[in-house]
């Protein structure tokens, strides 16, 4: 079964409205190659759908559920400490914790400090989600 395409638009639009437009911070979305100039804190946002399964069988209602996870990878200049990246991570967690919008349910996000990656300090926020669709 193909993933519902509107799921990608819904999740990206929420991230743009609740994070990118409010902090504001440069965001690199899926299939965008170039991060901002060196020395700039930015976020790479990726949506990874996982399995889909049939959740209900009923009279005229065949509900399917797709699970997935979003990754907000926060990149900050080395040597600047992690306060800024942890504040951004907290804003992301607050925006996505136990929220349902437009048929996408976001579960409890978790923040992980990845550490030094190239010339950046990386902190990830993982946002598990699921969405229901009918066939």
C-alpha contacts under 8 A as a table, 3 or more apart, distances in Angstrom:
res1	aa1	res2	aa2	distance
1	X	52	X	7.34
3	X	7	X	7.84
3	X	49	X	7.50
3	X	52	X	7.85
3	X	66	X	7.28
4	X	7	X	5.58
4	X	8	X	7.78
4	X	133	X	7.48
5	X	8	X	5.73
5	X	9	X	7.08
6	X	9	X	5.06
6	X	10	X	6.00
7	X	10	X	5.13
7	X	11	X	6.18
7	X	104	X	7.28
7	X	131	X	7.42
8	X	11	X	5.39
8	X	12	X	6.06
8	X	47	X	7.09
9	X	12	X	5.24
9	X	13	X	5.92
10	X	13	X	5.24
10	X	14	X	6.29
10	X	102	X	6.98
10	X	104	X	7.82
11	X	14	X	5.20
11	X	15	X	6.33
11	X	47	X	7.96
11	X	104	X	7.73
12	X	15	X	5.13
12	X	16	X	6.14
13	X	16	X	5.08
13	X	17	X	6.09
14	X	17	X	5.19
14	X	18	X	5.82
14	X	19	X	7.91
15	X	18	X	5.35
15	X	19	X	5.36
15	X	20	X	6.61
16	X	19	X	5.57
16	X	20	X	4.69
16	X	21	X	5.87
17	X	20	X	6.28
17	X	21	X	5.31
17	X	22	X	7.00
18	X	21	X	6.43
18	X	22	X	6.04
18	X	95	X	6.52
19	X	22	X	5.31
19	X	23	X	5.90
19	X	24	X	6.97
19	X	25	X	7.67
19	X	91	X	7.33
19	X	92	X	6.63
19	X	95	X	7.83
20	X	23	X	5.89
20	X	24	X	4.96
20	X	25	X	5.30
20	X	26	X	6.79
20	X	27	X	6.65
21	X	24	X	5.10
21	X	25	X	7.52
25	X	41	X	7.38
25	X	42	X	5.99
25	X	43	X	7.33
26	X	36	X	7.08
26	X	41	X	7.52
26	X	42	X	5.00
26	X	43	X	6.42
27	X	42	X	5.84
27	X	43	X	4.78
27	X	44	X	5.68
27	X	45	X	6.81
28	X	32	X	6.04
28	X	33	X	7.67
28	X	34	X	7.58
28	X	35	X	6.36
28	X	42	X	7.69
28	X	43	X	6.21
28	X	44	X	4.63
28	X	45	X	6.15
29	X	32	X	5.71
29	X	44	X	5.98
29	X	45	X	5.06
29	X	46	X	6.27
30	X	44	X	7.94
30	X	45	X	6.70
30	X	46	X	5.53
30	X	47	X	7.51
35	X	42	X	7.60
36	X	40	X	6.44
36	X	42	X	7.11
37	X	40	X	6.04
39	X	76	X	7.40
39	X	77	X	5.43
40	X	76	X	6.78
40	X	77	X	6.87
41	X	74	X	7.28
41	X	75	X	5.53
41	X	76	X	4.51
41	X	77	X	6.64
42	X	74	X	5.91
42	X	75	X	5.43
42	X	76	X	6.86
43	X	72	X	6.16
43	X	73	X	5.37
43	X	74	X	4.48
43	X	75	X	6.12
44	X	71	X	7.75
44	X	72	X	5.77
44	X	73	X	5.06
44	X	74	X	6.61
44	X	75	X	7.96
45	X	70	X	7.15
45	X	71	X	5.70
45	X	72	X	4.65
45	X	73	X	6.42
46	X	70	X	5.56
46	X	71	X	5.17
46	X	72	X	6.65
47	X	68	X	7.47
47	X	69	X	6.21
47	X	70	X	4.44
47	X	71	X	6.54
48	X	68	X	5.55
48	X	69	X	5.34
48	X	70	X	5.93
48	X	71	X	7.95
49	X	66	X	7.02
49	X	67	X	6.00
49	X	68	X	3.98
49	X	69	X	6.33
50	X	66	X	6.83
50	X	67	X	5.33
50	X	68	X	4.73
50	X	69	X	7.60
51	X	66	X	5.82
51	X	67	X	5.67
51	X	68	X	7.32
52	X	64	X	6.69
52	X	65	X	5.40
52	X	66	X	4.14
52	X	67	X	6.31
53	X	64	X	5.51
53	X	65	X	5.50
53	X	66	X	6.67
54	X	57	X	7.51
54	X	62	X	7.13
54	X	63	X	5.97
54	X	64	X	4.24
54	X	65	X	6.25
55	X	62	X	7.63
55	X	63	X	5.43
55	X	64	X	5.15
55	X	65	X	5.96
56	X	61	X	7.17
56	X	62	X	5.63
56	X	63	X	5.01
56	X	64	X	7.01
57	X	61	X	6.18
57	X	62	X	4.96
57	X	63	X	6.81
58	X	61	X	4.95
58	X	62	X	6.20
61	X	134	X	6.73
61	X	135	X	7.54
62	X	134	X	5.51
62	X	135	X	5.58
63	X	132	X	6.47
63	X	133	X	5.71
63	X	134	X	4.53
63	X	135	X	6.62
64	X	132	X	5.60
64	X	133	X	5.32
64	X	134	X	5.91
64	X	135	X	7.32
65	X	130	X	6.63
65	X	131	X	5.61
65	X	132	X	4.44
65	X	133	X	6.39
66	X	130	X	5.42
66	X	131	X	5.36
66	X	132	X	6.44
67	X	128	X	7.67
67	X	129	X	5.90
67	X	130	X	4.26
67	X	131	X	6.67
68	X	128	X	5.89
68	X	129	X	5.38
68	X	130	X	6.07
69	X	126	X	6.57
69	X	127	X	5.37
69	X	128	X	4.22
69	X	129	X	5.76
70	X	126	X	5.76
70	X	127	X	4.92
70	X	128	X	6.35
70	X	129	X	7.67
71	X	124	X	6.65
71	X	125	X	5.81
71	X	126	X	4.85
71	X	127	X	6.39
72	X	124	X	5.64
72	X	125	X	5.07
72	X	126	X	6.57
73	X	122	X	6.64
73	X	123	X	5.96
73	X	124	X	4.47
73	X	125	X	6.48
74	X	85	X	6.27
74	X	88	X	7.87
74	X	89	X	7.72
74	X	122	X	5.53
74	X	123	X	5.10
74	X	124	X	5.97
74	X	125	X	7.97
75	X	85	X	7.47
75	X	120	X	5.77
75	X	121	X	5.64
75	X	122	X	4.77
75	X	123	X	6.74
76	X	80	X	7.54
76	X	82	X	7.88
76	X	84	X	7.96
76	X	85	X	6.69
76	X	120	X	5.35
76	X	121	X	5.08
76	X	122	X	6.50
77	X	80	X	6.05
77	X	119	X	6.84
77	X	120	X	4.83
77	X	121	X	6.02
78	X	81	X	7.34
78	X	116	X	7.38
78	X	119	X	6.27
78	X	120	X	5.03
78	X	121	X	5.32
81	X	84	X	7.61
82	X	85	X	5.37
82	X	86	X	6.06
82	X	121	X	7.79
83	X	86	X	5.22
83	X	87	X	6.12
84	X	87	X	5.12
84	X	88	X	6.26
85	X	88	X	5.09
85	X	89	X	6.08
85	X	123	X	6.54
86	X	89	X	4.85
86	X	90	X	6.06
86	X	123	X	7.50
87	X	90	X	5.04
87	X	91	X	6.31
88	X	91	X	5.09
88	X	92	X	6.30
89	X	92	X	5.09
89	X	93	X	6.14
89	X	111	X	6.67
89	X	123	X	7.69
89	X	124	X	7.58
89	X	125	X	6.22
90	X	93	X	5.02
90	X	94	X	6.10
91	X	94	X	5.16
91	X	95	X	6.24
92	X	95	X	5.19
92	X	96	X	6.29
92	X	125	X	7.52
93	X	96	X	5.36
93	X	97	X	5.73
93	X	108	X	7.75
93	X	109	X	5.62
93	X	110	X	7.29
93	X	125	X	7.46
93	X	127	X	7.98
94	X	97	X	5.61
95	X	99	X	7.90
96	X	99	X	5.84
96	X	106	X	5.92
96	X	107	X	7.40
96	X	108	X	7.51
96	X	109	X	7.00
96	X	127	X	7.28
97	X	106	X	6.33
97	X	107	X	5.88
97	X	108	X	5.05
97	X	109	X	6.18
98	X	105	X	7.12
98	X	106	X	5.48
98	X	107	X	4.93
98	X	108	X	6.02
99	X	105	X	5.86
99	X	106	X	5.35
99	X	107	X	7.16
100	X	103	X	6.54
100	X	104	X	5.52
100	X	105	X	4.20
100	X	106	X	6.17
101	X	104	X	5.44
101	X	105	X	6.59
103	X	131	X	5.68
103	X	132	X	6.32
103	X	133	X	8.00
104	X	129	X	6.81
104	X	130	X	5.84
104	X	131	X	4.47
104	X	132	X	7.26
105	X	129	X	5.48
105	X	130	X	5.41
105	X	131	X	6.14
106	X	127	X	6.80
106	X	128	X	6.02
106	X	129	X	4.33
106	X	130	X	6.72
107	X	127	X	6.79
107	X	128	X	5.42
107	X	129	X	5.60
108	X	127	X	6.71
108	X	128	X	6.83
109	X	125	X	6.53
109	X	126	X	5.43
109	X	127	X	4.42
109	X	128	X	6.49
110	X	125	X	5.56
110	X	126	X	5.39
110	X	127	X	6.84
111	X	123	X	7.11
111	X	124	X	5.64
111	X	125	X	4.40
111	X	126	X	6.46
112	X	123	X	5.82
112	X	124	X	5.18
112	X	125	X	6.36
113	X	122	X	6.51
113	X	123	X	4.48
113	X	124	X	6.31
114	X	117	X	7.90
114	X	121	X	7.56
114	X	122	X	5.31
114	X	123	X	5.40
114	X	124	X	6.83
115	X	121	X	5.28
115	X	122	X	5.27
115	X	123	X	6.92
116	X	119	X	7.04
116	X	120	X	5.81
116	X	121	X	4.66
116	X	122	X	6.28
117	X	120	X	5.33
117	X	121	X	6.01
117	X	122	X	6.39
